[in-house]
Every structure is written in structure tokens, then in C-alpha cells.
Amino acid sequence: MSRGSRGYRRQRLEQRRSERLQTWQSVTLYVLAGVVAFAAVLGAIVLSRHLGEKSSPAPDAGYIALVRMGNDENGRGPVAGLLVYDRPNAELSFFVIPPTYLFSGPQGEYVMGEDVIASPDIDAFVERLLGVPVDHVVDLSYADLARLTNGSDVYVKLPRPVTAGSGDTAREYAGDFSLPSDALADVLNATVASGPDQALLEQAVLDATFKTAALQPADVRDAAVAAVAARQSRLPEDDVVSVLEALTGGRLVVERLPSRGVTAEGQFAYRPDPEQIMARVSRKSPRYDAPFTVVVENGSGEAGIAEMVAERLAVLDVDLPAVRNARSFDYAETQILAGSEAVGAAEDVRAILGHGVVLSGRNLAPDTVVVVVGKDLTEKDLR
């Protein structure tokens, strides 16, 4: 074979090797480009979700709004209450704060409710009581209340007679009666000798006021809500509208802030009921954060028993996720499984239920308690 033929073959071989190398380099670059592009897109999605989670409220969150009515109005005293929106359970409650309610001051001293309601620091007092932040604070005038009722008479229902006023202006309110909307402020500020009667009258009048507002035609109600909300400067208008729509939506349950009446040295006062405040108010806050989690499982097969247990345990300062079924319905005895740091919480569960045995939950998170309801715990035991 001539040198020319060998030289030509060598050139062709080197050319083919070069072409293969270029092909592999191109393929590698295309693959790397695809990987980089995919990583960029994935990173953007993760980042957007992360930012979205920080900036957007949880879809199942509710709120606690402090609503004060009639503050600094011609010498009249204000009234106040807590609007609690439990979004997961679609429940709306308004807890009236009686003037004789006992709050704790910054130094641990007792402060009477009427002083707290008129204080510029009312939200700090309420947050100290609840142990969770107040999400909204709304100040309404007595004229705003009348505006929400469209000037209609308010029909009040009282379970027992109440005498309000003094001297020649004293009047007994009993049974079902109507009040002109422009008389709401006078009745809410009337002197009532009995502490329980004063709280009862406020609760009944506010309940009737919100119900009357709810009975107005939708367009009239919407216009009143918009007009009242436009006067607010402390909150974004959308937040105020949300609170006012809750007050006037017709689904509101009005009651007294959980408490027990006590008399000391001839003076009546409402002392806070911490367990019921925890169960019915604090726990509803979207920012409620408990040190322990208690999971309730139905291990007996009795319908609704796990929900009843969870309701009883709501007085504890613990997270209570949705109840679930246990691995079987054959548990004869209630078991209370405790994580390594949650034995005390498990003992509290045992004390409330009056049934069950506390066991070590070796595979549980340290701050978790699992209650497996057995056949020994029945609906009758939980009433």
C-alpha cells in the first residue's frame, strides 16, 4: 500500500474521530442545557410557592376581632365584645365583655371591665386574657349601630325582668319589647343595680341589634356596611367590611365572654373562665400555637365518640387535629400514648376523661399524645 493511501486513511480516521467528538460534545451541551432549564423552572416554582405561603393567609384561617361601640361619645360609656370567626367550622360568635369583667393588668393587678373597655390599650388587656393576638380592632359609634339597623326598631327578648335607670327615669324591661334605634345608646348605658342583670341587658340588646341589621334588604345592608366601613381609618376597608358583614349576616351567636360570677365584700364581678376561654375563643385564632398536639382516634367504632372526646379536651392548651379512626375498632380499653416530652399533657387528658391508661408512645414525636378511644369510654361518660 502506498504512502498516499496510508496517509489518506489516517486523515479519514482522524476526521471521523473529530466528528464523533463534536457530536458527543453537542449532545452533552444539549443535555446540560435541558437540565439547567428544568432546574431553573423547578426553582422558580418552589420559590414562588414559598413566597406565596409567606404572603398568603391559610385558606382555613379565621380571626378574632375586638369590636368596641360608643367610645368617647358625649360622656356615654362604651360597650365591647369579641367577634370570633371559626372558619373551619363555619361558626360566628360574639362574646360581650361585661363592665364588671375582671381583667389582669400589666403588673398582675385586677382591672374592672368598664375601665378596660374605655382604655386606649384595650387590645393589650384582651390579648393578655386570651393568650393570642387580636387580628382586628374596630371602633363603632352608636350612630353606626343605628345605621346598620337602617333606623329600624330593635326587638329585644329578655329571659327575666331587668330594671335599668335611676330615680324617676328607672324602667323595668321584661319579656319581648321594642327599642327605637336612636335609643340604643341610652339603654346600653342605663344604670343597672345588678351586675348579672346589666350583662344580660347588654347581651340581649346587642343580639337584637345585630339580628335587626341582618333582616334589612341585602342592598340596604350592603350600603350601610360600606358607609360605616368608609369611616374607619384604623384598618383596611376590606377587613372592616368583613367584620361588619359577619356582625350583620344573620348567623351570629351572641353570649357573654366565658366567666363565672362571684361576689366579694359585697361587690359582684365576673371572673374569667380560663378553660372555656381556651376552648371557645383562643383556640379559634389562626395564630394559636400550643406546646403539645393531641390526636384523638376512634378505636371503639361508636359513631361520633371521637368528636365528643375532642370537644371535652378543647379546654387544654393543645392542638387538636381532626379526629380519625384507629387501626381497628377492637380496643376494649382507652389508651393514651404519650411522646417523651408529653407525659404531663397525657396525664391531663386522663384526668379530664376519667378513663384510659397512659402508655409510652415510643414512635411518637416528643410533643404528641395519641388518644385511642376504647369501648370503656361511652357517650354517657362524656355528658
C-alpha positions as CSV (number, residue, x, y, z in Angstrom):
1,M,0.0,0.0,0.0
2,S,1.4,3.3,-1.0
3,R,2.2,6.1,1.5
4,G,-0.5,8.2,-0.1
5,S,-3.2,5.6,0.6
6,R,-2.0,5.2,4.3
7,G,-2.0,9.0,4.7
8,Y,-5.5,9.3,3.3
9,R,-6.8,6.6,5.7
10,R,-5.1,8.2,8.6
11,Q,-6.7,11.5,7.7
12,R,-10.2,9.9,7.3
13,L,-9.8,8.1,10.7
14,E,-8.8,11.4,12.4
15,Q,-11.7,13.2,10.7
16,R,-14.2,10.6,11.9
17,R,-12.9,10.7,15.4
18,S,-13.2,14.5,15.4
19,E,-16.7,14.3,14.0
20,R,-17.7,11.8,16.8
21,L,-16.2,14.1,19.4
22,Q,-18.0,17.1,18.1
23,T,-21.3,15.1,18.1
24,W,-20.9,14.0,21.7
25,Q,-20.0,17.5,22.8
26,S,-23.1,18.8,21.1
27,V,-25.3,16.1,22.7
28,T,-23.7,16.8,26.1
29,L,-24.3,20.5,25.8
30,Y,-28.0,20.0,24.8
31,V,-28.5,17.7,27.8
32,L,-26.8,20.1,30.1
33,A,-28.9,23.0,28.7
34,G,-32.1,20.9,29.3
35,V,-31.0,20.1,32.9
36,V,-30.2,23.7,33.6
37,A,-33.5,24.9,32.2
38,F,-35.5,22.3,34.1
39,A,-33.7,23.2,37.4
40,A,-34.4,26.9,36.7
41,V,-38.1,26.3,36.2
42,L,-38.3,24.0,39.2
43,G,-36.5,26.5,41.3
44,A,-38.9,29.3,40.2
45,I,-41.9,27.1,41.1
46,V,-40.5,26.3,44.5
47,L,-39.6,29.9,45.2
48,S,-43.0,31.2,44.1
49,R,-44.7,28.6,46.3
50,H,-42.5,29.5,49.2
51,L,-43.2,33.3,48.8
52,G,-46.9,32.6,48.3
53,E,-47.0,30.6,51.6
54,K,-45.5,33.6,53.4
55,S,-47.6,36.2,51.9
56,S,-51.0,34.5,51.6
57,P,-53.1,33.6,54.7
58,A,-54.0,30.0,55.2
59,P,-57.3,29.2,53.4
60,D,-58.9,27.7,56.6
61,A,-57.9,30.6,58.9
62,G,-60.5,32.5,60.9
63,Y,-59.9,35.6,63.0
64,I,-60.7,37.3,66.3
65,A,-61.9,40.9,66.1
66,L,-62.3,43.3,69.0
67,V,-65.4,45.4,68.4
68,R,-65.9,48.5,70.6
69,M,-69.1,50.6,70.3
70,G,-69.7,54.2,71.6
71,N,-66.2,55.1,72.8
72,D,-65.8,58.8,73.8
73,E,-69.4,59.8,72.9
74,N,-71.0,62.6,74.9
75,G,-70.0,61.1,78.2
76,R,-71.6,57.8,77.4
77,G,-69.7,54.6,78.3
78,P,-68.7,52.2,75.5
79,V,-69.6,48.6,75.2
80,A,-67.4,45.9,73.6
81,G,-67.2,42.3,72.6
82,L,-65.1,39.8,70.7
83,L,-66.2,38.6,67.3
84,V,-64.8,35.1,66.8
85,Y,-64.9,33.7,63.3
86,D,-64.2,29.9,63.3
87,R,-63.8,29.4,59.5
88,P,-63.1,25.6,59.6
89,N,-66.5,25.0,61.4
90,A,-68.3,28.0,59.7
91,E,-69.2,29.4,63.2
92,L,-69.6,33.1,64.2
93,S,-69.7,34.1,67.8
94,F,-69.9,37.5,69.5
95,F,-68.8,37.4,73.2
96,V,-70.0,40.5,75.1
97,I,-67.5,41.9,77.6
98,P,-69.5,42.9,80.8
99,P,-68.5,46.1,82.6
100,T,-67.9,44.0,85.7
101,Y,-65.5,41.6,84.0
102,L,-62.1,41.2,85.8
103,F,-59.1,41.6,83.6
104,S,-55.4,41.3,84.6
105,G,-53.3,44.5,84.3
106,P,-49.7,44.7,83.2
107,Q,-48.4,44.2,86.8
108,G,-50.9,41.4,87.6
109,E,-53.4,43.7,89.2
110,Y,-57.2,43.4,88.7
111,V,-58.8,45.9,86.4
112,M,-62.6,46.2,86.0
113,G,-64.0,45.7,82.6
114,E,-65.6,49.1,82.3
115,D,-62.1,50.7,82.7
116,V,-60.6,48.3,80.2
117,I,-63.3,48.9,77.6
118,A,-62.7,52.7,77.7
119,S,-58.9,52.3,77.7
120,P,-56.8,53.0,74.6
121,D,-54.9,49.8,75.5
122,I,-58.0,47.6,75.4
123,D,-56.4,45.2,72.9
124,A,-53.4,44.6,75.2
125,F,-55.7,43.7,78.0
126,V,-57.7,41.3,75.8
127,E,-54.6,39.7,74.3
128,R,-53.3,39.1,77.8
129,L,-56.5,37.4,78.7
130,L,-56.7,35.2,75.6
131,G,-53.0,34.4,75.2
132,V,-53.3,35.0,71.4
133,P,-53.2,38.2,69.3
134,V,-56.3,40.1,68.3
135,D,-56.5,40.2,64.5
136,H,-58.7,43.2,64.1
137,V,-59.8,46.2,66.2
138,V,-62.9,48.0,65.1
139,D,-64.4,51.1,66.8
140,L,-68.0,51.9,66.0
141,S,-70.2,54.8,67.2
142,Y,-73.7,54.3,68.5
143,A,-74.8,56.1,65.3
144,D,-73.1,53.4,63.4
145,L,-75.2,50.8,65.2
146,A,-78.3,52.7,64.3
147,R,-77.1,53.0,60.7
148,L,-76.6,49.2,60.4
149,T,-80.2,48.7,61.5
150,N,-81.4,51.2,58.9
151,G,-83.1,53.1,61.7
152,S,-85.5,50.2,62.4
153,D,-86.9,49.4,65.8
154,V,-84.9,46.8,67.6
155,Y,-86.9,43.9,69.2
156,V,-85.3,42.7,72.4
157,K,-86.0,39.4,74.2
158,L,-85.2,39.1,77.9
159,P,-85.5,35.8,79.9
160,R,-86.2,37.8,83.1
161,P,-87.2,41.3,84.0
162,V,-84.4,43.9,84.3
163,T,-84.7,47.3,86.0
164,A,-82.5,50.0,84.4
165,G,-82.1,53.7,85.1
166,S,-82.3,55.6,88.4
167,G,-84.9,57.7,90.2
168,D,-87.7,58.9,88.1
169,T,-86.0,57.5,84.9
170,A,-85.9,53.9,86.1
171,R,-87.8,51.5,83.9
172,E,-88.4,47.8,84.1
173,Y,-87.7,45.9,80.9
174,A,-89.3,42.5,80.6
175,G,-90.2,39.8,78.1
176,D,-90.2,41.0,74.5
177,F,-90.1,44.7,73.8
178,S,-89.0,47.1,71.1
179,L,-86.5,50.0,71.2
180,P,-86.1,52.8,68.6
181,S,-82.6,52.6,67.1
182,D,-81.8,56.0,68.4
183,A,-82.4,54.8,72.0
184,L,-79.8,52.0,71.9
185,A,-77.1,54.2,73.4
186,D,-79.3,55.2,76.4
187,V,-80.3,51.6,77.2
188,L,-76.8,50.2,76.8
189,N,-75.6,53.0,79.2
190,A,-78.5,52.8,81.7
191,T,-77.6,52.2,85.3
192,V,-78.5,48.6,86.4
193,A,-78.1,47.8,90.1
194,S,-77.4,44.1,89.5
195,G,-74.2,43.1,87.8
196,P,-75.7,40.0,86.2
197,D,-78.7,42.0,85.0
198,Q,-76.5,44.6,83.4
199,A,-74.6,42.0,81.5
200,L,-77.9,40.3,80.5
201,L,-79.4,43.6,79.2
202,E,-76.3,44.4,77.1
203,Q,-76.2,40.9,75.7
204,A,-79.9,41.0,74.8
205,V,-79.8,44.5,73.2
206,L,-76.7,43.8,71.1
207,D,-78.1,40.4,70.0
208,A,-81.3,42.2,68.9
209,T,-79.4,44.9,67.2
210,F,-77.3,42.5,65.0
211,K,-80.4,40.5,64.2
212,T,-82.3,43.6,63.1
213,A,-79.4,44.6,60.9
214,A,-79.5,41.1,59.3
215,L,-83.2,41.5,58.5
216,Q,-82.6,44.5,56.3
217,P,-82.8,44.1,52.5
218,A,-79.5,43.0,51.1
219,D,-78.8,46.2,49.1
220,V,-79.7,48.4,52.1
221,R,-77.5,46.3,54.4
222,D,-74.6,46.4,51.9
223,A,-74.9,50.2,51.6
224,A,-74.9,50.6,55.4
225,V,-71.9,48.4,55.8
226,A,-70.0,50.3,53.1
227,A,-70.9,53.7,54.6
228,V,-69.8,52.6,58.1
229,A,-66.6,50.9,56.8
230,A,-65.6,54.1,54.9
231,R,-65.4,56.0,58.2
232,Q,-62.8,53.6,59.6
233,S,-59.1,54.6,59.4
234,R,-57.5,52.0,61.8
235,L,-58.0,49.0,59.5
236,P,-58.0,48.4,55.7
237,E,-61.6,48.9,54.5
238,D,-61.8,45.2,53.3
239,D,-61.1,44.0,56.8
240,V,-63.7,46.3,58.3
241,V,-66.3,45.2,55.7
242,S,-65.6,41.5,56.6
243,V,-66.2,42.2,60.3
244,L,-69.4,44.2,59.7
245,E,-70.7,41.6,57.3
246,A,-70.1,39.0,60.0
247,L,-72.0,41.1,62.6
248,T,-75.0,41.6,60.2
249,G,-75.0,38.3,58.3
250,G,-77.7,36.6,60.5
251,R,-75.5,33.7,61.7
252,L,-74.1,35.3,64.8
253,V,-74.5,33.8,68.2
254,V,-74.2,36.5,71.0
255,E,-73.3,35.4,74.5
256,R,-71.2,36.5,77.5
257,L,-67.4,36.2,77.4
258,P,-66.8,32.9,79.4
259,S,-66.8,33.7,83.1
260,R,-68.1,32.9,86.5
261,G,-70.0,35.4,88.7
262,V,-68.5,35.9,92.1
263,T,-69.3,38.3,95.0
264,A,-66.5,39.6,97.3
265,E,-67.0,42.2,100.0
266,G,-70.4,43.0,98.6
267,Q,-69.2,43.7,95.1
268,F,-70.2,41.5,92.2
269,A,-67.7,40.7,89.3
270,Y,-67.3,38.2,86.5
271,R,-64.1,36.2,86.9
272,P,-62.7,34.8,83.7
273,D,-63.1,31.0,83.0
274,P,-59.7,30.1,81.5
275,E,-60.7,26.7,80.3
276,Q,-63.8,27.9,78.4
277,I,-61.9,30.9,77.0
278,M,-59.3,28.5,75.7
279,A,-61.9,26.1,74.2
280,R,-64.2,28.7,72.7
281,V,-62.1,31.7,71.9
282,S,-58.3,31.4,72.0
283,R,-58.3,28.1,70.1
284,K,-60.2,29.7,67.2
285,S,-57.4,32.1,66.5
286,P,-55.4,31.4,63.3
287,R,-52.2,32.2,65.3
288,Y,-53.0,29.9,68.2
289,D,-49.8,27.9,68.9
290,A,-49.8,25.2,71.5
291,P,-46.9,23.3,73.1
292,F,-48.5,19.9,72.6
293,T,-50.6,18.1,70.0
294,V,-53.3,15.6,71.0
295,V,-54.6,13.3,68.3
296,V,-57.9,11.5,69.0
297,E,-58.6,8.2,67.3
298,N,-61.8,6.1,67.4
299,G,-60.9,2.6,68.5
300,S,-64.3,1.5,69.6
301,G,-66.4,2.0,66.4
302,E,-69.0,4.1,68.2
303,A,-70.1,6.8,65.9
304,G,-69.2,10.4,67.0
305,I,-67.4,9.3,70.1
306,A,-64.0,10.7,69.0
307,E,-65.6,14.1,68.2
308,M,-67.1,14.1,71.7
309,V,-63.7,13.3,73.3
310,A,-62.0,16.1,71.2
311,E,-64.7,18.5,72.4
312,R,-64.0,17.7,76.0
313,L,-60.3,18.1,75.5
314,A,-60.7,21.5,73.9
315,V,-60.1,23.1,77.4
316,L,-56.5,22.1,77.3
317,D,-53.8,24.3,75.8
318,V,-53.0,21.8,73.0
319,D,-53.5,21.5,69.2
320,L,-56.4,19.2,68.3
321,P,-56.2,18.0,64.7
322,A,-59.2,16.4,63.0
323,V,-60.2,13.1,64.6
324,R,-59.5,9.9,62.8
325,N,-60.2,6.1,63.0
326,A,-57.7,3.8,64.8
327,R,-56.2,0.8,63.1
328,S,-59.2,-1.3,64.4
329,F,-62.4,-0.9,66.3
330,D,-61.5,-3.7,68.8
331,Y,-59.9,-1.6,71.6
332,A,-61.6,-2.7,74.8
333,E,-59.8,0.0,76.9
334,T,-58.9,3.6,76.1
335,Q,-55.2,4.1,75.5
336,I,-53.4,7.4,76.0
337,L,-50.0,7.2,74.2
338,A,-47.5,9.9,75.2
339,G,-44.4,11.2,73.5
340,S,-41.3,11.5,75.6
341,E,-42.0,15.2,76.5
342,A,-45.8,15.0,76.7
343,V,-46.4,12.7,79.7
344,G,-47.8,15.7,81.7
345,A,-50.3,16.5,78.9
346,A,-51.3,12.8,78.7
347,E,-52.0,12.8,82.4
348,D,-54.2,15.9,81.9
349,V,-56.1,14.0,79.2
350,R,-56.6,11.1,81.6
351,A,-57.8,13.4,84.4
352,I,-60.4,15.0,82.1
353,L,-61.7,11.8,80.5
354,G,-61.6,9.7,83.7
355,H,-60.8,6.7,81.6
356,G,-57.8,5.2,79.9
357,V,-54.2,4.2,80.8
358,V,-51.2,6.4,80.0
359,L,-48.6,4.4,78.0
360,S,-45.3,5.3,76.4
361,G,-45.6,6.3,72.7
362,R,-42.1,5.3,71.6
363,N,-42.7,6.1,68.0
364,L,-44.5,9.4,68.5
365,A,-43.0,12.8,68.2
366,P,-41.9,14.1,71.7
367,D,-44.7,16.7,72.0
368,T,-47.5,14.4,70.8
369,V,-50.2,12.5,72.6
370,V,-52.5,10.0,70.8
371,V,-55.8,9.0,72.4
372,V,-57.3,5.8,71.2
373,V,-60.9,5.7,72.4
374,G,-61.8,2.2,73.6
375,K,-65.2,0.6,74.3
376,D,-64.8,1.5,78.0
377,L,-65.5,5.2,77.2
378,T,-69.1,5.9,76.1
379,E,-71.2,8.8,75.1
380,K,-72.8,8.7,78.6
381,D,-69.4,9.2,80.2
382,L,-68.8,12.4,78.2
383,R,-72.0,14.2,79.0
